[in-house]
């Protein structure tokens, strides 16, 4: 049978302009992204835009929950900037997170010859020995140091910029 003289079948307009489905960020999504986190002074705390992109899985604690919430529903390829109010991203500053630690304990847990001063960040082992957490030296006494265990951006407004490269 010859097809000569017959026109091509009509293709519905909707099919001619159909696009590939876009992946949206959902709880548990695995993401490849560039992101920038800046404090109230505008200075970058983290910036991956000039380096390799980050990869992370939502819901695993790699980002603050308030920041993860801003990502939900964004499409792969999105480039957005969010302003989070003071305390929204990392909670309010907690005065109970300021703790005095005796120098003798620091020397017992770490380097006995180490010296510490305001602004120094010191890692402490978790009680189970499986991880660590950090504190910033705020004051130095004769036999003690005052540590601040609050997140550095606790109680601060932050700017979060993200470019989603991949969503799985």
RATALIN-V52170 format. One record per residue. N is the residue number from 1. RES is the residue in three letters. OMEGA is omega as a letter, one per 30 degrees, with the letter a starting at -180 (none if undefined). Layout:
<<N:RES:OMEGA> <N:RES:OMEGA>>
This chain:
<<1:UNK:a> <2:UNK:l> <3:UNK:a> <4:UNK:l> <5:UNK:l> <6:UNK:l> <7:UNK:l> <8:UNK:l> <9:UNK:l> <10:UNK:l> <11:UNK:a> <12:UNK:a> <13:UNK:a> <14:UNK:l> <15:UNK:a> <16:UNK:a> <17:UNK:l> <18:UNK:l> <19:UNK:l> <20:UNK:l> <21:UNK:a> <22:UNK:l> <23:UNK:l> <24:UNK:l> <25:UNK:l> <26:UNK:l> <27:UNK:l> <28:UNK:l> <29:UNK:l> <30:UNK:a> <31:UNK:l> <32:UNK:a> <33:UNK:l> <34:UNK:l> <35:UNK:l> <36:UNK:l> <37:UNK:a> <38:UNK:l> <39:UNK:a> <40:UNK:l> <41:UNK:l> <42:UNK:l> <43:UNK:l> <44:UNK:l> <45:UNK:l> <46:UNK:l> <47:UNK:l> <48:UNK:a> <49:UNK:a> <50:UNK:a> <51:UNK:l> <52:UNK:l> <53:UNK:l> <54:UNK:l> <55:UNK:l> <56:UNK:l> <57:UNK:a> <58:UNK:l> <59:UNK:a> <60:UNK:l> <61:UNK:l> <62:UNK:l> <63:UNK:l> <64:UNK:a> <65:UNK:a> <66:UNK:l> <67:UNK:l> <68:UNK:l> <69:UNK:l> <70:UNK:a> <71:UNK:a> <72:UNK:l> <73:UNK:l> <74:UNK:a> <75:UNK:l> <76:UNK:a> <77:UNK:a> <78:UNK:l> <79:UNK:a> <80:UNK:l> <81:UNK:a> <82:UNK:l> <83:UNK:l> <84:UNK:a> <85:UNK:l> <86:UNK:l> <87:UNK:a> <88:UNK:a> <89:UNK:a> <90:UNK:l> <91:UNK:l> <92:UNK:l> <93:UNK:a> <94:UNK:a> <95:UNK:l> <96:UNK:l> <97:UNK:l> <98:UNK:a> <99:UNK:l> <100:UNK:l> <101:UNK:l> <102:UNK:l> <103:UNK:a> <104:UNK:l> <105:UNK:l> <106:UNK:l> <107:UNK:l> <108:UNK:a> <109:UNK:a> <110:UNK:a> <111:UNK:a> <112:UNK:a> <113:UNK:a> <114:UNK:l> <115:UNK:a> <116:UNK:l> <117:UNK:l> <118:UNK:a> <119:UNK:l> <120:UNK:l> <121:UNK:a> <122:UNK:l> <123:UNK:l> <124:UNK:l> <125:UNK:l> <126:UNK:a> <127:UNK:a> <128:UNK:l> <129:UNK:a> <130:UNK:a> <131:UNK:l> <132:UNK:l> <133:UNK:a> <134:UNK:l> <135:UNK:l> <136:UNK:l> <137:UNK:l> <138:UNK:a> <139:UNK:l> <140:UNK:l> <141:UNK:a> <142:UNK:a> <143:UNK:a> <144:UNK:l> <145:UNK:l> <146:UNK:a> <147:UNK:l> <148:UNK:a> <149:UNK:l> <150:UNK:l> <151:UNK:a> <152:UNK:a> <153:UNK:l> <154:UNK:l> <155:UNK:a> <156:UNK:l> <157:UNK:l> <158:UNK:l> <159:UNK:a> <160:UNK:l> <161:UNK:a> <162:UNK:l> <163:UNK:a> <164:UNK:a> <165:UNK:a> <166:UNK:l> <167:UNK:l> <168:UNK:none>>
